[in-house]
Amino acid sequence: MKRLKSYILFIMLLLATVLPAHGHVSRNMFMISNLNTDNGLSSSRVYSIVEAEDGAMWISTKRGVDRYNGQSVSNYTLATEMQYSDASGRNIKLTQDHHRQIYAYDNKGKVYIYNKVKDTFVLRCNLLNILGGSIVLNELLVDEKGNFWLAMDKGLYCLSASADGKEIVRKKAKGRFILKDTYINHIQFVGQRLLIGTSKDVYCYSVATQKIAKKISGSSVVSSYHDVEGHHIWLGTFHEGVKVVDDSTWKPINSIAFHSLQNIPQIPVRSIISFNHQTVLMAVDGAGIYAYDKQNKQTKLLLNTDGRPVYFVPRPLWRFMGRFLFGRSRFSHSDGTYSGIYYARVS
């Protein structure tokens, strides 16, 4: 299924020291300023953002990867042998492993790792060479052993870590399909289990027993959030809004507490994250950012994105100079139209 790629919005929510841990969230709490190509960003089209151990923000864009330390932007390119016509459709994303090591990957199947000593991204594997044929890589997770969990149009594949730390080539590659010939939208670890969202069903894979089971039928899941404390799994779907299920039984939670989620438009919910102990935020394509308040059980529109697709960065709350950091290719505001990365200070 083809996702809208123009005017993509990525939002990183960062815990500000002045914001109460259990406080209500409202639109008038934020003041927005801009970081764009004039400040050194390689492109105004942003796909993902992660925070490094030193607090610097790494941003993947249409042209490569950028590092922002709060003062200046450094640009990095990812080597590719693709022809220009193929590279023009390239989307680059970022993820981190258990040690917060930064990885970059593109939808063509190339995975890179950041080398701190050389200050560059080094190719770790090329799925085109390992698996053959065309590849669409949607998501990458790196587990604590360094194994790659790859959500692709061909299925879910687990590629074992390289013992020598070098590029994984076909001759030495060790891996297997967990789920084959199925389009995988989304994957997320839920404890020692792996939630697998396909174009029509949801599966659960046990890492311990290596067994897979279908848990939900007929739902195309594109995002998720595990509320460990509440024992709930929130599922962002392609055209059914948000569903909440029990994290043990996988049965839908039909409690009145979640009835207000019906206010969310029945269009792709690209990301779901916890803002604080009280608030869950949901990014909805073309509709904006919705906030669910656990205390009053209400769901409301927090930010309107003027009909453009919206994503949250799938990460926990980060601390970065007391600000939110988010990026998008275009942002319409009463003061004008901007492009690039934005800061949202808590007022």
N, C-alpha and C positions, 0 to 999 in steps of 0.2 A: 504494500500500500504506500502510495506516494505522499509524503508529508510536505506541507507548505514550507518553502525555504526562504522566501523573501521576508524582510522585516522581522527577523527572528529576535525574540527578546529573551535574555538570560538574566536571572536575578539571584544575587547572593545576599542572603539575609544575615546580617552580622549583629551580634548582641552588643548593644550600646550600654555603657556603664550607667547612663542616666535613666534607662528604661527598667521599670520594675519587672521582676521575673514573672510575676503573675498578673501584670497589668493588661487592661484592655487596649486593643490596637485600633487606631482610627487614621484616616487619610490626612487629617490636619496635623499629625505628629511629624510629618516629613517635609524637609526642604530639599529640593533637587538641584544639583549642579552637574556639570558635564565634563567628561574626559573623552576626546575624540581624536581623529587623525591629525588634527593640528597640534596635538600634544605628543604625537609619536605613535599612536595606535596604528597597527599595520592595515587595518580595515575596520570600517564601521559595522560590518556584519559579524556579529559575535555568536559563537556556538556553545561555549562553556567556560566556566571559571572555577579554579580551585585555589586554595591557600597553601603555601609552603610552610615548612617548619619555622622559617625566619619571619613569617608574617607577610611576605610578598605575595601579590596576587598574580597567578598565571592565567592568561586569557587566550583561548583559541579563537581564531578568526578565519575569514575566508582565505587569507594569504599565508597563515602560519600560526605561530605561538608568540605571545607577548608576555613580558614580565614587568609588572608595575610595583615599585617599592614605596609608593606614596609620594615620590618626588619626580621620577622620570620613568620612561618606558624603554625597555630593551626588546629588540625583535629577533626572533629565531625562525629559521626555515626548516622544513622537513624534506629531505632529499627524496625525489621520486623520478622514476624513469618513464612515467606516463607521458603520452603525447599531450599537447596543449588541449586538444578537443576533449580528451578524457579527464584531464586535470581540472577543467573548467567546472565540472560538476562535483568537485571534491569538497567534502565536509569534514572538518577536523574537530575532534573532541578531546577532552582531558579526563583522566581519572587518577586515583592514587591507590597504592597498596597499603598493607597493614602498617608499614613503616613510614607512610606518607611520601614515598618515592613517587615522582611524577611520571606518568605515561601519557603519550599522545597517540591517537589512532585516527585513521580516516575511514570513510565508508567504503573505500576500495579494498580494504583488508590489510593495510600496513599498520604495524604497531611499533612505536618508538619509546625509548626510555631516556630520561634526562641524565646526562653524565655531568656531575658537579665539577669534577676535575677539569674536564675539557670544555665545560660550559657550552654543551651542544646536545642535540637530540640524536641518539644513535638507533639505527634500525634494529629491532629485536626479532621481528618475523614478518614475512609476507605471505599471507594466507593464499594468495593466488598461486604461488609456487608450491605450497604445501598441500593444498586440497585440489588445486586445478580448477579450471573453469572460471566463470565470473563470480564475484563475491560482493555481497552487500552486508557490511558490518554495521549493525545498529547500536550495539552496546558492548562494552568490555568491563569485566570485573576481574581483579587480581586478588586471589586469596592469600592467606598468611603463609602458604608454602611457595608462593610465586607462580602458581598455575594460572593460566589464562582461561576465563570462561567467556566464550564468544557467542553473542546473540546475532545470528545471521538470517538471511533469507533462506538459507539451506537447512537451518536447524540450529540447535544448541551444541557447541563443540567445546570440549575441555582439552586444552593443550598443556602438557606437562612443562614445568619450568626447566630452563636450560641449566644444567649443572655447572657449566663453565662460564656462564654469564654472557656467552657470545650469541650471535644471531642464530636463531633456530632454523635450520635448513631441512629440506624434505627428507634427506637421507637419515638425519638424526632425530627428526620430529617424532614425539610420542604423544598420541592423543586419541580421543574417541568421541563419537557423536553420542550425546545423552538423549537427544531427540532429533530425528532426521526427517528431511523433506517437509518441514513445517516452518512457516515464516514466524520468526521470533521478534516481537516488538520490544520486550523489556525483561530484564532479569534483576533480581535483588535478593541478597542473603537475608533470611529471617532466622537468626540463630544458626544452627547447623543444617538448616534447610535452604533450598534455593527456590524462590518463587519465579515461575516462568510464565510470562504473559505472551500468548501467541495471538494471531489474527482472529481467533475465534474461541479459544479456551484458555483456562489457567491450570497449570500443572505445579506440583510440588515434588522436588527431588531431594531425597535424603542423602547427604554426603556420607554419612556413616554406613548406611546399608546399601547405598548405590541403587536404590529403587525409586522409580518415578510413578506418580499417580495423578490422574486428572481429578481436580478438585471442583472446578466450576466450568460449566458448559455454556456456550453461546455468548460469551463476553470477550470483546477485544480490549485487553488491558495494555495501556501504554505507560503507566506510572504506578508507584505504590509508596506507602509509608507504613512502617511498623510501629504502632504505639505499644511499646513493651509494657509500660505501666498499666495500661488499660486492657491489654491482651486483645487488641484489635489490629486488623490489617485493613488499611484504607486502599482502595483500588481506583485509580483514575482510568476511565474507559474511553473508547473512541467515540461512542455515540449514546452512552447511557449515564453520563454524569459520573458521580462518585458513589461507590458501593463500600460498605463496611462489613467485614466478616470476622468471625471469631478466629483467633490465631491457632487454636487447637483443633476445632471441628471444621473450620472453613465454611460454616453455615452463616448466612446473612443475618446481620443484627437488625431486627425490625423495631427496635425500641423507638419510642416517641422522641428520645433524645437526639436522634439523627434525622427526624422528619424534615427539618429545615434544609437539608442537603438537596431536597427536591427543587430548590430554587436555582440550583446551578444549571445552566443551559446544557442540553443534550448534545454537546460537541466535545472534541478531544480535550481531556484534562491532562496536560502534558507533564505536570509535576505536582507533588504534594510533599510538604515539609512541615515540621514543627517549628513555630516561631518562638514560642516560650511554653511554659508549663500549661498555659491556659488556651493557647491559640494554635490552630492548624491552618496553614495557608495552601490554597489550591490555585494553580495557574491554568486558565482556560483559554483555548485558542480563540482569538478574536473577541473575547468577552471580558478579559481582564483578570484580576486577582481577587479571589474570594477568601474571606476569613471566617472560620468556624470557631465560635467561643464555647469552650467546654462548660463554662459556668452557667451561662444563660441559655445554652443549647440553640443558639441562633447563628445563621449563616448570612453574611452580607457582602456586598461588593465593596472591596477596599480601594482598588485602583482600576480605572478604566483605561484600556490600551487602544482605544479608538479603532476597534475592529481588526487589529493586527494580532498575529499569533504570539503566544507568550509561553515562556518556559521559566521554571526555577532551576537553579543549579542544584542537582541532587546531592546536597551535602548538609551536614548539621549546621548549627549556628556558629559563625566565625567572628572573631574579634579583630577588627581592622580600623584602628584610629577612631573608634566610637561611631562608625558609620555603617550603613548598608552599602554594598557595592553591587550594582547591577548594570547590565549592558543591553543595548538593543541597536538595531541599525537606524531606526528613525523614531522620534518621539515628538508628538504634537502636544503643545502646551499653549496656554493663553498668551504666553510671552513670545511664542514663535515655534519653529520646528528645528529640532536638534538631531544629532546622530552620534553614536558611539557608546561610551560607558558613562554611567551616572552614579553620583553619590546621593544617598538619601539620609540626611542628618536627622536625628531625633530632636525635635524642637521642644 
